[in-house]
Amino acid sequence: MKIHIITSPELSPALFTKTIELLSAIQGAISFSFDKEAVLNFDLDEIAQYTFPDVEDFETSISEKMIMKRHICESITFPYTQQEATWDTLFKKCASYRHQRRIPNDEFVVLLTTMANDKNWFAALDEKMPYNGFIHTDDWSHYIDCPAEFPIAYEVIALMLQKFMFSGMYDVRTSVHTTPVGCVNDMCIQKREIILKLRTADICRSCMDRIKDKLPAPVIHHALQIMESLRVKMLYAQNFKQDSPLSNLILTQHHKLFLPEFGQIEIKLRPLEKALYYLFLDHPEGIFLSSLSDYRQDLYTIYSRLSNTGMLQEMKGRIDDMTNALNNSASEKISRIKRVFEEAVGHELAKNYYICGQVGEVKKISLPREKVIDQRQASA
């Protein structure tokens, strides 16, 4: 099963990349194809303006518009106008991309777009060509307290599964769960209800019965694995599960960082940040930032293995800047390392993994070193 993911230019490249990374974190029967350069623009005649005259119209389900959460309206001045495109326009974008790239009819094309749609749905498939679909990527912060890439990635898997569960829009309308049960097919008439199915990451028995003979078992199994991975990672990102036992920290042969017991979360650091982090892992006793220059040669060695960009002299210059006591480079990198861990596993758990220490005091990583599984030597 192959899913081609495309985007419109308004979508943040960072959000697009994070979504792809979440979907691709677990290998299996579903593959994902993407092209950051293939962005689909909307022409002026493809965009309409819809005006909500008041709060009641904004919140009430009319003309197939779903109910929105009341607290959103507190920061909106009415009448409120938003840009939107019709479903037909969105599906034509998918069809055009499919035709241009000669994508087979049994492979999915899913458009991620910030453009609102005239029915105000999170996502939908084209009834005429159900291998084409779109996902609205904006406004998730109104409904769920976690990074947008989690619900967006979830909806990619949900669309793929729903293609094989339903035979058309009538089937969708009559067979989905209008009362949420924590299933991928909860209708979520009130958008805030999506939090339940994201936290269960499940397919109920009746929906599983609808799909088990229509999709190969490896595809279903992989879809469930991805959904469970998203659920676990989302809980850590939301600061839940902060009393979990510490995960091992794996340093792979290819210089990637993983927390396997936390849903195989990957910690993504830039080469200079990773070089600094590795240095502190190698020194559990800690290091004073004012003494970093004493470890310059160690950093040269580590960084040269991590980065294949730039001339040797240029790479040494970056290390010299970072180890200069009069330069703020090291502190900035330590701050970003902290932020990356906090975004991945929440504030409390992250304290065990990032570089800590008061100003002027020794800085160290408190994670017990028996929790560090270093596979780098195998590639040396």
C-alpha positions as a LaTeX table, in Angstrom:
\begin{tabular}{lrrr}
\hline
Residue & $x$ (\AA) & $y$ (\AA) & $z$ (\AA) \\
\hline
Met1 & 0.00 & 0.00 & 0.00 \\
Lys2 & 1.46 & 3.34 & $-1.07$ \\
Ile3 & 0.38 & 6.81 & 0.00 \\
His4 & 1.63 & 9.92 & $-1.85$ \\
Ile5 & 1.46 & 13.01 & 0.36 \\
Ile6 & 1.35 & 16.44 & $-1.26$ \\
Thr7 & 0.92 & 19.95 & 0.08 \\
Ser8 & $-0.14$ & 23.49 & $-0.70$ \\
Pro9 & 2.47 & 26.28 & $-0.33$ \\
Glu10 & 0.86 & 27.80 & 2.78 \\
Leu11 & 1.67 & 24.72 & 4.84 \\
Ser12 & 4.76 & 25.05 & 7.02 \\
Pro13 & 7.63 & 22.94 & 5.63 \\
Ala14 & 8.52 & 22.03 & 9.22 \\
Leu15 & 5.01 & 20.71 & 9.90 \\
Phe16 & 5.04 & 18.76 & 6.63 \\
Thr17 & 8.41 & 17.20 & 7.51 \\
Lys18 & 7.36 & 16.28 & 11.06 \\
Thr19 & 4.19 & 14.64 & 9.77 \\
Ile20 & 6.14 & 12.53 & 7.28 \\
Glu21 & 8.63 & 11.55 & 9.98 \\
Leu22 & 5.85 & 10.35 & 12.29 \\
Leu23 & 4.29 & 8.26 & 9.54 \\
Ser24 & 7.62 & 6.79 & 8.45 \\
Ala25 & 8.94 & 6.02 & 11.94 \\
Ile26 & 7.68 & 2.43 & 11.82 \\
Gln27 & 8.43 & 0.34 & 8.75 \\
Gly28 & 5.83 & $-2.02$ & 7.36 \\
Ala29 & 3.39 & $-2.78$ & 4.57 \\
Ile30 & 2.40 & 0.88 & 4.05 \\
Ser31 & 4.91 & 3.17 & 2.32 \\
Phe32 & 4.81 & 6.95 & 2.11 \\
Ser33 & 6.00 & 9.04 & $-0.82$ \\
Phe34 & 6.43 & 12.80 & $-0.61$ \\
Asp35 & 7.95 & 15.64 & $-2.56$ \\
Lys36 & 8.51 & 18.91 & $-0.69$ \\
Glu37 & 8.94 & 20.73 & $-3.98$ \\
Ala38 & 5.61 & 19.58 & $-5.43$ \\
Val39 & 3.30 & 22.23 & $-3.94$ \\
Leu40 & $-0.15$ & 22.91 & $-5.39$ \\
Asn41 & $-1.30$ & 26.53 & $-5.56$ \\
Phe42 & $-4.90$ & 27.75 & $-5.42$ \\
Asp43 & $-6.08$ & 30.16 & $-8.10$ \\
Leu44 & $-8.22$ & 33.12 & $-7.05$ \\
Asp45 & $-11.30$ & 31.69 & $-8.74$ \\
Glu46 & $-10.89$ & 28.50 & $-6.68$ \\
Ile47 & $-11.20$ & 30.31 & $-3.35$ \\
Ala48 & $-14.43$ & 31.52 & $-1.79$ \\
Gln49 & $-15.11$ & 33.73 & 1.21 \\
Tyr50 & $-17.52$ & 32.46 & 3.84 \\
Thr51 & $-18.73$ & 34.89 & 6.50 \\
Phe52 & $-20.03$ & 33.81 & 9.89 \\
Pro53 & $-22.36$ & 36.65 & 11.00 \\
Asp54 & $-22.31$ & 35.77 & 14.70 \\
Val55 & $-21.23$ & 33.25 & 17.32 \\
Glu56 & $-24.36$ & 31.17 & 16.96 \\
Asp57 & $-23.81$ & 30.66 & 13.22 \\
Phe58 & $-20.16$ & 29.87 & 13.83 \\
Glu59 & $-20.99$ & 27.18 & 16.37 \\
Thr60 & $-24.14$ & 25.67 & 14.93 \\
Ser61 & $-24.21$ & 22.89 & 12.36 \\
Ile62 & $-25.79$ & 24.34 & 9.22 \\
Ser63 & $-25.28$ & 23.54 & 5.56 \\
Glu64 & $-23.24$ & 20.50 & 6.64 \\
Lys65 & $-20.85$ & 22.67 & 8.66 \\
Met66 & $-19.76$ & 20.88 & 11.82 \\
Ile67 & $-20.13$ & 22.33 & 15.28 \\
Met68 & $-17.01$ & 24.06 & 16.56 \\
Lys69 & $-15.85$ & 24.41 & 20.13 \\
Arg70 & $-17.23$ & 27.47 & 21.94 \\
His71 & $-13.98$ & 28.73 & 23.41 \\
Ile72 & $-12.59$ & 29.39 & 19.92 \\
Cys73 & $-15.04$ & 32.24 & 19.54 \\
Glu74 & $-13.65$ & 34.17 & 22.50 \\
Ser75 & $-10.81$ & 35.55 & 20.37 \\
Ile76 & $-12.86$ & 36.07 & 17.19 \\
Thr77 & $-14.59$ & 39.28 & 16.21 \\
Phe78 & $-17.85$ & 38.81 & 14.29 \\
Pro79 & $-18.76$ & 38.93 & 11.51 \\
Tyr80 & $-15.85$ & 36.55 & 10.81 \\
Thr81 & $-14.72$ & 35.67 & 7.28 \\
Gln82 & $-12.49$ & 32.79 & 6.25 \\
Gln83 & $-11.15$ & 31.59 & 2.91 \\
Glu84 & $-12.24$ & 28.17 & 1.81 \\
Ala85 & $-12.29$ & 25.88 & $-1.22$ \\
Thr86 & $-14.91$ & 23.38 & $-2.30$ \\
Trp87 & $-14.35$ & 19.68 & $-1.96$ \\
Asp88 & $-14.45$ & 19.47 & $-5.74$ \\
Thr89 & $-11.52$ & 21.91 & $-5.99$ \\
Leu90 & $-9.47$ & 20.00 & $-3.44$ \\
Phe91 & $-10.10$ & 16.67 & $-5.13$ \\
Lys92 & $-9.21$ & 18.14 & $-8.54$ \\
Lys93 & $-5.82$ & 19.13 & $-7.10$ \\
Cys94 & $-5.23$ & 15.49 & $-6.18$ \\
Ala95 & $-6.43$ & 14.26 & $-9.57$ \\
Ser96 & $-4.15$ & 16.71 & $-11.38$ \\
Tyr97 & $-1.11$ & 15.59 & $-9.38$ \\
Arg98 & $-2.00$ & 11.94 & $-9.99$ \\
His99 & $-2.24$ & 12.54 & $-13.74$ \\
Gln100 & 1.01 & 14.54 & $-13.93$ \\
Arg101 & 3.00 & 11.93 & $-11.98$ \\
Arg102 & 1.24 & 8.94 & $-13.57$ \\
Ile103 & 0.37 & 7.51 & $-10.18$ \\
Pro104 & $-1.53$ & 4.19 & $-10.38$ \\
Asn105 & $-5.20$ & 4.23 & $-9.47$ \\
Asp106 & $-4.69$ & 1.91 & $-6.50$ \\
Glu107 & $-2.23$ & 4.26 & $-4.75$ \\
Phe108 & $-3.41$ & 7.11 & $-2.53$ \\
Val109 & $-2.85$ & 10.82 & $-3.12$ \\
Val110 & $-3.51$ & 12.87 & 0.02 \\
Leu111 & $-3.34$ & 16.68 & 0.00 \\
Leu112 & $-2.31$ & 18.45 & 3.22 \\
Thr113 & $-3.57$ & 22.02 & 3.10 \\
Thr114 & $-4.20$ & 25.00 & 5.34 \\
Met115 & $-7.13$ & 25.95 & 3.09 \\
Ala116 & $-10.48$ & 25.49 & 4.84 \\
Asn117 & $-13.17$ & 23.53 & 3.01 \\
Asp118 & $-16.82$ & 24.32 & 2.39 \\
Lys119 & $-18.09$ & 21.47 & 4.59 \\
Asn120 & $-15.66$ & 22.21 & 7.41 \\
Trp121 & $-14.42$ & 18.62 & 7.74 \\
Phe122 & $-11.08$ & 17.54 & 9.14 \\
Ala123 & $-10.52$ & 15.26 & 6.15 \\
Ala124 & $-12.39$ & 13.48 & 3.36 \\
Leu125 & $-12.00$ & 11.14 & 0.40 \\
Asp126 & $-13.32$ & 11.76 & $-3.11$ \\
Glu127 & $-16.41$ & 9.62 & $-3.58$ \\
Lys128 & $-15.72$ & 9.41 & $-7.33$ \\
Met129 & $-12.07$ & 8.49 & $-6.84$ \\
Pro130 & $-11.67$ & 7.34 & $-3.22$ \\
Tyr131 & $-7.90$ & 7.04 & $-3.52$ \\
Asn132 & $-7.79$ & 10.88 & $-3.55$ \\
Gly133 & $-8.28$ & 12.82 & $-0.33$ \\
Phe134 & $-7.42$ & 15.95 & 1.65 \\
Ile135 & $-6.65$ & 16.86 & 5.25 \\
His136 & $-7.18$ & 20.35 & 6.67 \\
Thr137 & $-4.01$ & 21.14 & 8.65 \\
Asp138 & $-5.04$ & 24.36 & 10.42 \\
Asp139 & $-6.78$ & 25.09 & 13.73 \\
Trp140 & $-5.86$ & 21.85 & 15.52 \\
Ser141 & $-4.72$ & 23.82 & 18.57 \\
His142 & $-8.37$ & 24.77 & 19.14 \\
Tyr143 & $-9.35$ & 21.15 & 19.66 \\
Ile144 & $-6.37$ & 19.26 & 21.00 \\
Asp145 & $-3.41$ & 20.22 & 23.15 \\
Cys146 & $-0.55$ & 18.68 & 21.21 \\
Pro147 & 1.54 & 19.47 & 18.11 \\
Ala148 & $-0.53$ & 19.45 & 14.90 \\
Glu149 & 1.59 & 16.77 & 13.22 \\
Phe150 & 0.04 & 14.08 & 15.46 \\
Pro151 & $-3.63$ & 14.49 & 14.42 \\
Ile152 & $-2.60$ & 15.17 & 10.81 \\
Ala153 & $-0.59$ & 11.94 & 10.61 \\
Tyr154 & $-3.46$ & 10.10 & 12.28 \\
Glu155 & $-5.91$ & 11.37 & 9.66 \\
Val156 & $-3.66$ & 10.08 & 6.85 \\
Ile157 & $-4.00$ & 6.54 & 8.26 \\
Ala158 & $-7.70$ & 7.03 & 8.98 \\
Leu159 & $-8.43$ & 8.01 & 5.37 \\
Met160 & $-6.61$ & 4.96 & 4.07 \\
Leu161 & $-8.60$ & 2.64 & 6.35 \\
Gln162 & $-11.92$ & 4.33 & 5.60 \\
Lys163 & $-11.46$ & 3.83 & 1.87 \\
Phe164 & $-11.86$ & 0.10 & 2.47 \\
Met165 & $-14.58$ & 0.34 & 5.11 \\
Phe166 & $-17.12$ & 2.40 & 3.20 \\
Ser167 & $-18.54$ & 2.18 & $-0.30$ \\
Gly168 & $-19.52$ & 5.83 & $-0.61$ \\
Met169 & $-20.66$ & 8.97 & 1.22 \\
Tyr170 & $-24.04$ & 7.48 & 2.06 \\
Asp171 & $-22.27$ & 4.55 & 3.67 \\
Val172 & $-20.03$ & 6.98 & 5.56 \\
Arg173 & $-22.95$ & 8.99 & 6.87 \\
Thr174 & $-24.95$ & 5.96 & 7.96 \\
Ser175 & $-22.14$ & 3.78 & 9.33 \\
Val176 & $-19.82$ & 6.09 & 11.25 \\
His177 & $-20.18$ & 6.47 & 15.01 \\
Thr178 & $-22.14$ & 9.66 & 15.64 \\
Thr179 & $-21.61$ & 9.02 & 19.36 \\
Pro180 & $-17.85$ & 8.70 & 19.93 \\
Val181 & $-16.63$ & 5.27 & 21.04 \\
Gly182 & $-12.89$ & 5.84 & 20.62 \\
Cys183 & $-12.78$ & 4.32 & 17.12 \\
Val184 & $-11.09$ & 5.59 & 13.98 \\
Asn185 & $-14.60$ & 6.00 & 12.53 \\
Asp186 & $-15.98$ & 8.36 & 15.18 \\
Met187 & $-17.75$ & 11.15 & 13.29 \\
Cys188 & $-16.64$ & 13.91 & 15.71 \\
Ile189 & $-19.59$ & 16.17 & 14.94 \\
Gln190 & $-18.15$ & 18.34 & 17.67 \\
Lys191 & $-14.53$ & 18.68 & 16.65 \\
Arg192 & $-13.22$ & 18.53 & 20.21 \\
Glu193 & $-14.40$ & 14.90 & 20.32 \\
Ile194 & $-11.46$ & 13.89 & 18.13 \\
Ile195 & $-9.28$ & 13.74 & 21.25 \\
Leu196 & $-10.98$ & 10.48 & 22.27 \\
Lys197 & $-10.12$ & 8.54 & 19.14 \\
Leu198 & $-6.60$ & 9.93 & 19.10 \\
Arg199 & $-6.06$ & 8.72 & 22.65 \\
Thr200 & $-7.43$ & 5.24 & 21.97 \\
Ala201 & $-5.86$ & 4.77 & 18.49 \\
Asp202 & $-8.21$ & 1.86 & 17.94 \\
Ile203 & $-10.62$ & 0.25 & 15.49 \\
Cys204 & $-13.75$ & $-1.09$ & 17.16 \\
Arg205 & $-14.85$ & $-4.69$ & 16.54 \\
Ser206 & $-17.68$ & $-3.85$ & 14.14 \\
Cys207 & $-15.42$ & $-1.62$ & 12.03 \\
Met208 & $-12.67$ & $-4.24$ & 12.08 \\
Asp209 & $-15.18$ & $-6.77$ & 10.75 \\
Arg210 & $-15.88$ & $-4.38$ & 7.85 \\
Ile211 & $-12.24$ & $-4.17$ & 6.85 \\
Lys212 & $-10.55$ & $-7.45$ & 7.71 \\
Asp213 & $-11.48$ & $-9.13$ & 4.42 \\
Lys214 & $-10.75$ & $-6.05$ & 2.29 \\
Leu215 & $-7.18$ & $-5.29$ & 3.33 \\
Pro216 & $-4.23$ & $-7.66$ & 3.78 \\
Ala217 & $-3.46$ & $-8.40$ & 7.42 \\
Pro218 & 0.05 & $-6.84$ & 7.21 \\
Val219 & $-1.47$ & $-3.52$ & 6.08 \\
Ile220 & $-3.99$ & $-3.50$ & 8.93 \\
His221 & $-1.28$ & $-4.47$ & 11.40 \\
His222 & 1.03 & $-1.71$ & 10.18 \\
Ala223 & $-1.78$ & 0.86 & 10.34 \\
Leu224 & $-2.51$ & $-0.11$ & 13.94 \\
Gln225 & 1.19 & 0.09 & 14.81 \\
Ile226 & 1.44 & 3.61 & 13.40 \\
Met227 & $-1.73$ & 4.70 & 15.22 \\
Glu228 & $-0.45$ & 3.28 & 18.51 \\
Ser229 & 2.91 & 4.97 & 18.00 \\
Leu230 & 1.14 & 8.29 & 17.43 \\
Arg231 & $-0.98$ & 7.76 & 20.55 \\
Val232 & 2.01 & 7.07 & 22.78 \\
Lys233 & 4.11 & 9.93 & 21.39 \\
Met234 & 1.18 & 12.32 & 21.68 \\
Leu235 & 0.71 & 11.46 & 25.37 \\
Tyr236 & 4.35 & 12.23 & 26.09 \\
Ala237 & 4.13 & 15.48 & 24.12 \\
Gln238 & 1.06 & 16.44 & 26.19 \\
Asn239 & 2.98 & 15.87 & 29.43 \\
Phe240 & 1.01 & 12.74 & 30.27 \\
Lys241 & 2.84 & 9.58 & 31.37 \\
Gln242 & 5.39 & 11.67 & 33.26 \\
Asp243 & 5.64 & 8.96 & 35.93 \\
Ser244 & 6.78 & 6.38 & 33.35 \\
Pro245 & 10.02 & 4.45 & 34.02 \\
Leu246 & 12.96 & 5.93 & 32.17 \\
Ser247 & 13.56 & 4.72 & 28.65 \\
Asn248 & 16.93 & 3.64 & 27.38 \\
Leu249 & 18.66 & 6.14 & 25.11 \\
Ile250 & 19.98 & 4.45 & 21.98 \\
Leu251 & 22.79 & 6.02 & 19.96 \\
Thr252 & 22.67 & 4.20 & 16.62 \\
Gln253 & 25.45 & 3.40 & 14.19 \\
His254 & 24.02 & 6.12 & 11.93 \\
His255 & 24.15 & 8.68 & 14.74 \\
Lys256 & 20.44 & 8.79 & 15.47 \\
Leu257 & 18.99 & 9.11 & 18.98 \\
Phe258 & 15.99 & 7.00 & 20.01 \\
Leu259 & 13.97 & 6.46 & 23.18 \\
Pro260 & 12.61 & 2.96 & 22.47 \\
Glu261 & 10.43 & 2.55 & 25.57 \\
Phe262 & 8.75 & 5.88 & 24.85 \\
Gly263 & 7.19 & 4.72 & 21.59 \\
Gln264 & 10.49 & 4.69 & 19.66 \\
Ile265 & 10.65 & 8.48 & 19.77 \\
Glu266 & 13.55 & 9.91 & 17.78 \\
Ile267 & 15.35 & 12.92 & 19.21 \\
Lys268 & 16.41 & 15.09 & 16.28 \\
Leu269 & 19.43 & 17.31 & 16.93 \\
Arg270 & 21.57 & 19.26 & 14.50 \\
Pro271 & 25.18 & 18.04 & 14.07 \\
Leu272 & 26.76 & 20.68 & 16.33 \\
Glu273 & 24.10 & 20.12 & 19.01 \\
Lys274 & 24.58 & 16.38 & 18.75 \\
Ala275 & 28.37 & 16.72 & 19.04 \\
Leu276 & 27.95 & 18.75 & 22.23 \\
Tyr277 & 25.39 & 16.28 & 23.57 \\
Tyr278 & 27.68 & 13.32 & 22.86 \\
Leu279 & 30.51 & 15.07 & 24.67 \\
Phe280 & 28.38 & 15.44 & 27.81 \\
Leu281 & 27.23 & 11.81 & 27.55 \\
Asp282 & 30.89 & 10.81 & 27.51 \\
His283 & 31.51 & 12.81 & 30.71 \\
Pro284 & 28.93 & 11.84 & 33.36 \\
Glu285 & 30.87 & 13.87 & 35.96 \\
Gly286 & 29.87 & 17.01 & 34.06 \\
Ile287 & 31.69 & 19.90 & 32.40 \\
Phe288 & 31.90 & 23.61 & 33.17 \\
Leu289 & 30.98 & 25.65 & 30.10 \\
Ser290 & 33.97 & 27.85 & 30.85 \\
Ser291 & 36.15 & 24.75 & 30.39 \\
Leu292 & 34.73 & 23.64 & 27.04 \\
Ser293 & 37.89 & 24.77 & 25.27 \\
Asp294 & 39.72 & 21.94 & 27.07 \\
Tyr295 & 37.55 & 19.48 & 25.11 \\
Arg296 & 38.01 & 21.14 & 21.73 \\
Gln297 & 39.91 & 18.21 & 20.21 \\
Asp298 & 37.26 & 15.75 & 21.42 \\
Leu299 & 34.59 & 17.90 & 19.77 \\
Tyr300 & 36.60 & 18.07 & 16.54 \\
Thr301 & 36.64 & 14.28 & 16.42 \\
Ile302 & 32.96 & 13.83 & 17.28 \\
Tyr303 & 31.76 & 16.53 & 14.91 \\
Ser304 & 33.82 & 15.27 & 11.98 \\
Arg305 & 32.01 & 11.93 & 12.27 \\
Leu306 & 28.60 & 13.59 & 12.40 \\
Ser307 & 28.86 & 16.20 & 9.69 \\
Asn308 & 29.79 & 15.66 & 6.08 \\
Thr309 & 29.18 & 19.27 & 5.07 \\
Gly310 & 31.84 & 21.98 & 4.88 \\
Met311 & 35.61 & 22.01 & 4.68 \\
Leu312 & 37.68 & 20.86 & 7.63 \\
Gln313 & 38.73 & 24.41 & 8.50 \\
Glu314 & 35.13 & 25.58 & 8.43 \\
Met315 & 34.07 & 22.71 & 10.72 \\
Lys316 & 36.87 & 23.58 & 13.16 \\
Gly317 & 35.69 & 27.17 & 13.11 \\
Arg318 & 32.24 & 26.11 & 14.27 \\
Ile319 & 33.74 & 24.15 & 17.15 \\
Asp320 & 36.03 & 27.08 & 18.05 \\
Asp321 & 32.99 & 29.37 & 18.25 \\
Met322 & 31.11 & 26.90 & 20.45 \\
Thr323 & 34.01 & 26.45 & 22.86 \\
Asn324 & 34.80 & 30.17 & 23.14 \\
Ala325 & 33.90 & 31.23 & 26.69 \\
Leu326 & 33.03 & 34.71 & 25.40 \\
Asn327 & 30.57 & 33.29 & 22.87 \\
Asn328 & 26.99 & 32.27 & 23.73 \\
Ser329 & 26.94 & 29.46 & 21.16 \\
Ala330 & 27.16 & 26.54 & 23.61 \\
Ser331 & 24.39 & 27.94 & 25.86 \\
Glu332 & 22.12 & 28.41 & 22.85 \\
Lys333 & 22.67 & 24.83 & 21.77 \\
Ile334 & 22.03 & 23.50 & 25.28 \\
Ser335 & 18.76 & 25.45 & 25.35 \\
Arg336 & 17.64 & 23.96 & 22.05 \\
Ile337 & 18.59 & 20.44 & 23.16 \\
Lys338 & 16.41 & 20.97 & 26.23 \\
Arg339 & 13.50 & 22.18 & 24.08 \\
Val340 & 13.72 & 19.19 & 21.74 \\
Phe341 & 13.56 & 16.72 & 24.63 \\
Glu342 & 10.70 & 18.59 & 26.30 \\
Glu343 & 8.68 & 18.64 & 23.10 \\
Ala344 & 9.27 & 14.91 & 22.69 \\
Val345 & 8.60 & 13.52 & 26.17 \\
Gly346 & 7.28 & 16.35 & 28.35 \\
His347 & 8.93 & 18.57 & 30.94 \\
Glu348 & 9.43 & 16.12 & 33.81 \\
Leu349 & 10.83 & 13.15 & 31.90 \\
Ala350 & 12.99 & 15.41 & 29.75 \\
Lys351 & 14.98 & 16.55 & 32.80 \\
Asn352 & 16.68 & 13.16 & 32.85 \\
Tyr353 & 17.96 & 13.49 & 29.29 \\
Tyr354 & 19.02 & 17.06 & 28.56 \\
Ile355 & 22.08 & 18.95 & 29.83 \\
Cys356 & 21.29 & 20.56 & 33.20 \\
Gly357 & 23.14 & 22.88 & 35.57 \\
Gln358 & 22.86 & 26.33 & 37.09 \\
Val359 & 24.74 & 29.30 & 35.66 \\
Gly360 & 28.40 & 29.08 & 36.66 \\
Glu361 & 28.04 & 25.50 & 37.92 \\
Val362 & 29.03 & 22.22 & 36.32 \\
Lys363 & 26.59 & 21.01 & 33.69 \\
Lys364 & 25.77 & 17.34 & 33.17 \\
Ile365 & 23.24 & 14.82 & 31.89 \\
Ser366 & 21.68 & 13.02 & 34.86 \\
Leu367 & 20.55 & 9.92 & 32.93 \\
Pro368 & 22.20 & 6.82 & 34.48 \\
Arg369 & 24.77 & 5.66 & 31.96 \\
Glu370 & 23.50 & 2.08 & 32.09 \\
Lys371 & 20.47 & 3.52 & 30.29 \\
Val372 & 22.67 & 4.64 & 27.38 \\
Ile373 & 23.04 & 2.01 & 24.65 \\
Asp374 & 25.88 & 3.19 & 22.43 \\
Gln375 & 25.96 & 1.42 & 19.06 \\
Arg376 & 28.34 & 3.94 & 17.47 \\
Gln377 & 31.45 & 1.83 & 17.98 \\
Ala378 & 30.16 & $-0.73$ & 15.51 \\
Ser379 & 30.41 & 1.89 & 12.76 \\
Ala380 & 33.80 & 3.25 & 13.78 \\
\hline
\end{tabular}
